[in-house]
Structures are given as structure tokens and as C-alpha cells.
Amino acid sequence: MKDLSTFIALLEREGELNRIKIPVSKDLEITEITNRVSKSTDNNKALFFENVEGYSIPVVTNLFGSKKRMALAFGLKDLNELSQKVEEIIKFDLEGGILDLLGKGFDIFKRVRNATSIKVIDNPPCQEVILKEEASLTAFPIPKFWPLDGGPYITLPQVITHNPKTGKRNVGMYRLQVIDEKRLLVHWQVHKNGREHEEIAKSLGIEHIPCAIALGGDPLCTWAAILPLPSDVDEYMVVSFWRKEPLEMAKCKTQPLHVPAHAEIVIEGYIDIKDKRLEGPFGDHTGYYTPTALYPVLNVTAITSKRNPIYPATVTGVPPMEDYWMGKAVERFFLPFIKLLIPEIKDINMPVFGVFHNLLLVSIRKRYPGQARKVISALWGLGMMALTKAIVVLDEDVELEDMNRVFWQMFGSVDWIRDTILVEGPVDELDHATSKKCYGGKIGIDATKKLKEEGYDGEWPNVVKMTPEVIRKVDEKWKVLNFL
Ligand SMILES: Cc1cc2nc3c(=O)[nH]c(=O)nc-3n(C[C@H](O)[C@H](O)[C@H](O)COP(=O)(O)O)c2cc1C
């Protein structure tokens, strides 16, 4: 899927996009409409605002805001297929005949080869219009989202920088506050790779970091920007890997960087790490305003775009919102990798009300005493999972999407003194509840069946359930019972 227009056309064909033709203000009104739609159970669609007051450029929101739309971005029918597909790729087993093996091997070879090579094209669509001195951020309908926001914000960007030491690319989604027509504030939080680039630059005495902001392109480019990949692993490799072809890139006009060639809009510039200003407040995905804090300024050196660009945005706020589904895809994508490292894990779920970092549910195949504690510790040691404030471990028979079942087991099968681990450590920078910024208390809850060695004195009771034989008989009778 080359670009945003292709994705929008697909969503439209699937009945997943509503066009809004009436005039709408970019400030607050787009938020109010998108917020209502995001929370609707029967009318949650992507929104294409054709008539943004004062602008000829349309705005699109809620692109990824449902399970179906997120799956469509991957070319899948169901988002759960994402874990299966990734598992098929990474679990290259030696089963099957020689032809089967060759086929699988060739597929993986092709994916890796494409992922590790980039294709730079001439006359890219993202440079149909090139503005340098005359470039102005005010030409674009960048919304102010919530009443107390510090200004207008770019909320769906691919922020591209290179590690000043290794030269490797990073793509991160970090919101950008507009200061004026040529300056933005880059909100990269302390745990993020872009922020690490800033710290490396500082240690090397480098004051300016070249930076490009891409909006649009293949929808997976936008999604990949939120992947918490290790430092120096290029997020765009995942896009090429998935699509089985090298991502087409364009050379920037004023910075030594490359951007997706089919982006709608590209902002080129440099980050002045010495020029830090107060960023925020911002109505964040936690559902609270994040307070102001110092972040560096990006000075714009050029803005390039398609001739008739579309401006993509996401609205954050009290969940459920679009970011939940973007995060759900990250969860599904990483599950097979997590299982490789912690094989007893059957499934994981970050429920919508946990806003990613507040709650992780895990089901495990428990075999030995203390295993749930081992899983909790392993997860707290795994990349950005380290920021998870509460981890609840349940037995493998608990379906993690079934919140009644989860809470029933979680509250019923726990002795809060015996089965909890309290630790202190790093927490998400957006967390408003801990006493100190980025540091605070976390809880691990072992809600699995307890064993004798774990201090449980007695026989763990059986769950009340019917025999398979009666279930089968009643299934038959159910067909003639007409009260349902
Ligand atoms: C809609 C949305 C907005 C985000 N905004 C920010 C942000 O402003 N700052 C930030 O540090 N992370 C933000 N994130 C999370 C990062 O994109 C995510 O942690 C990602 O892994 C960062 O890339 P990195 O691992 O290369 O640093 C946002 C995520 C989403 C879905």
C-alpha cells in the first residue's frame, strides 16, 4: 500500500470512512467530532474533513481507530492474524518437504533482503511542491486539540533522526507543538530513542541534529513509528519486511536524510539541542493533560509535499481512542517475540483502560512454583515493558479479552500479602500518579493457582463447570429451545 490515498480509498470501499463536507474548525471541533466517533459502538469510522475552515487541505483522523481498520493497514482481515503471521516467519521450523522448506526459506530471504535495502527514487511524490525560505507551518491545518493545549500540535508524525555516533536511523512518533511558522517543539520523552540521539549529540559537542518529519505514506510507516524497537534498528525495515519490497524513499532537499517517497507532507529541519522551551500542556492519551516541560526546538529549513496533500492527525484523550488500536497492533506484533524469550506465556493483553503502561495481563502455562514471579520479573526487564505499572499473571485457561473472567480470577485467586510483588523502578514519563517523575512503585500480581511450595496450605478448588457430555447434549437441545 503505497500511500495514504490508497489506504483512504480502501477504507472507503470497506465502509470504514465518513466524509465530512460541512465546514469544521481545525481547532477543537475536529477533536469533538472525532472523540464522539471514537467512542461510538456502531459508527466508529475514519473521518475525512473535506472542508476545514480557512484551508484547502483536508484533514483525516481516526484512520487506525478500530480493529478492522488497523488490520486493513496490514492487508489482513483480522488483527489476530498478525501474531500468527509473525510467528510463522520467526519460527522457521524444519517440518515439511524440501520444496516447502525452500519456499519458506526463500520467502524469509526475500523479506530480509528487502528490509535491509532501501530504494531511493527520483522526482518523488512527496516533493511535488518544494518550499524553502517561503515554507510556513501555518499553511497546514494543524489542529489545536483540547481547550488547555499549549498550541496546535502535529500528532501523527514520523520523526526521523540519525544516531549521531553510529549514523543509524530512528523513526519515532513524538508529538510536535507549533511555536510559530518555522519552529516546532519535539516531545521525545526520556526513555525514547530520539531523546537518546539528543543525549549522544550533547556528549559529542554537536548542537544541531538533522530531522525530518514525514506525514502519511504507506500507513505502516506511520504505525511503525510507534514500535519500541531497540536503538539503531530502523523502523522502516519492518515496513519493507512486511510488504516484501523495499520502501521507496526520497532524499531530503535541505537535510542529509531520507523520507518515505510517498509521504503527503515532509518537514525538514534541524533540532537545536541548546534551545529548549516549555512544551505543553497537552490533552494526552492517558486522558489527562500532561504538564509543561522543557523540550528542544526544531527549526524548519524546508517543507515539501504532494501537490494536493492530505493532512493526517490523531486525537488523544480519555480512552477509547485511536491510539489503543495502534498499540494493540504493536502488542500482537511483539507477542511471538515475547514468547520466544518467555516461552510459558500463552497470551498478553493491554486493556484499553490501562493506556498501555498501566496494566498488562498475561496468561501462562504454569509448571513450577514461583513461575508467575519469574514471568513478571522477565517482563519488567524487557524493553519498554519495563515501564508497566501493574502486571497480572493468570492461568492459561483464562481468556484475556474476557474482563469478567479476568477480574473474577484476579480478585478471587489472590492473597494480597502472599501473591503481590511491589517494586520501585522506571515508570512512563506521562504517569501523573507517582511521587517522582519517571520513577515510582509497580505491582506484580500472581493470580495463578497456588502450589504447596508457594505457601498454599490445602487443595486448590476446582472451577465450577459442566461435563463435556452434558454440554454436547444441551448443544443439541439448544437448537429446539426457542427462547433464545
Ligand atoms: C499517537 C501517539 C503519540 C505519541 N506521542 C509521543 C510523544 O509525544 N512522545 C513520546 O516520547 N512518545 C510518544 N508516543 C509513543 C512513541 O511513539 C513510542 O514509544 C515509540 O516506540 C517511540 O519510538 P522509539 O522507540 O524509536 O523512541 C506516541 C505514540 C502514539 C501512538
The ligand as an ORCA input file, in Angstrom:
! r2SCAN-3c Opt
* xyz 0 1
  C      -0.474      8.798     18.832
  C       0.811      8.615     19.580
  C       1.521      9.716     20.025
  C       2.707      9.560     20.707
  N       3.368     10.667     21.161
  C       4.532     10.523     21.810
  C       5.231     11.676     22.240
  O       4.795     12.806     22.077
  N       6.427     11.490     22.863
  C       6.958     10.239     23.078
  O       8.056     10.138     23.609
  N       6.290      9.134     22.690
  C       5.096      9.245     22.054
  N       4.429      8.137     21.647
  C       4.997      6.805     21.905
  C       6.169      6.542     20.972
  O       5.810      6.741     19.637
  C       6.700      5.129     21.142
  O       7.170      4.993     22.467
  C       7.780      4.757     20.165
  O       8.266      3.471     20.442
  C       8.931      5.748     20.184
  O       9.904      5.379     19.242
  P      11.380      4.973     19.699
  O      11.235      3.659     20.423
  O      12.123      4.839     18.426
  O      11.863      6.047     20.577
  C       3.219      8.265     20.950
  C       2.513      7.156     20.491
  C       1.317      7.321     19.823
  C       0.552      6.112     19.362
*
